[in-house]
Amino acid sequence: MTTINMFEAKTNLSRYVSSVENGTESFIVISRGGKPVAKIVPYRSETTGRIGLAEGAVPYLSSLEDFNSVSCEDDFSGNGGLL
């Protein structure tokens, strides 16, 4: 972990961003008056869509009409309900 002050960050920002980008540093802390105030970290794109360990394990119904078309009895009897 590298900690730099605000002046150093302003002066050499592109150098610090490059070191985080290429993996030389995992993150860099920027301090003001000796107190940490910000962190430079690599950007990770946000996922679009459903995420999680159980993806695909839980049935997904696209509309309320689809939900209403399945009977409760079918769910529990194994006759083609949601599960």
C-alpha positions in Angstrom: 0.0 0.0 0.0 1.3 3.4 -1.0 0.1 6.6 0.8 0.7 10.0 -0.8 -0.3 13.5 0.1 -2.6 15.7 -2.0 0.2 17.7 -3.7 2.0 14.5 -4.7 -1.3 13.1 -6.1 -2.0 16.3 -8.2 1.6 16.4 -9.5 1.9 12.7 -10.5 -1.6 11.5 -10.9 -1.1 9.8 -14.3 1.9 7.9 -12.9 -0.1 6.6 -9.9 -3.1 5.7 -12.1 -0.8 3.8 -14.4 0.7 1.9 -11.5 -2.7 0.8 -10.3 -3.9 0.1 -13.8 -1.0 -2.3 -14.6 -1.1 -4.0 -11.2 2.2 -2.6 -9.7 0.0 -1.3 -6.8 -3.3 -2.8 -5.8 -4.4 0.6 -4.5 -3.0 4.0 -3.5 -4.3 6.1 -0.6 -4.4 9.9 -0.9 -4.1 11.8 2.4 -4.7 15.4 3.4 -3.1 16.6 6.6 -2.0 13.1 7.4 -5.5 11.6 7.3 -6.6 9.3 4.5 -9.3 10.9 2.3 -9.4 8.9 -0.9 -8.2 5.8 -2.6 -7.1 5.1 -6.2 -8.3 1.6 -7.2 -8.5 -0.2 -10.5 -11.8 0.1 -12.3 -14.0 -3.0 -12.5 -16.9 -2.8 -14.8 -20.3 -3.2 -13.3 -22.2 -6.3 -14.3 -25.3 -6.1 -16.3 -27.9 -8.7 -15.6 -28.4 -11.1 -12.8 -25.5 -12.0 -10.6 -24.8 -14.4 -7.7 -24.0 -17.9 -6.9 -27.5 -19.2 -7.4 -28.0 -17.7 -10.9 -30.2 -20.0 -12.8 -31.2 -22.0 -9.7 -34.3 -19.9 -9.0 -37.0 -19.7 -11.7 -37.4 -16.3 -13.2 -40.8 -15.2 -14.5 -40.8 -12.3 -16.9 -44.3 -11.1 -16.0 -47.1 -11.3 -13.5 -49.2 -13.2 -16.0 -46.6 -16.0 -16.1 -46.6 -16.1 -12.3 -50.4 -16.3 -12.1 -50.6 -19.1 -14.8 -48.8 -21.6 -12.4 -51.0 -23.2 -9.8 -49.8 -23.7 -6.3 -50.7 -27.4 -6.5 -48.4 -27.9 -9.5 -45.5 -26.4 -7.5 -45.9 -28.9 -4.7 -46.9 -32.0 -6.7 -44.1 -31.9 -9.3 -46.4 -31.4 -12.2 -44.6 -28.7 -14.0 -44.8 -25.9 -11.5 -42.1 -23.3 -10.9 -39.7 -25.8 -9.3 
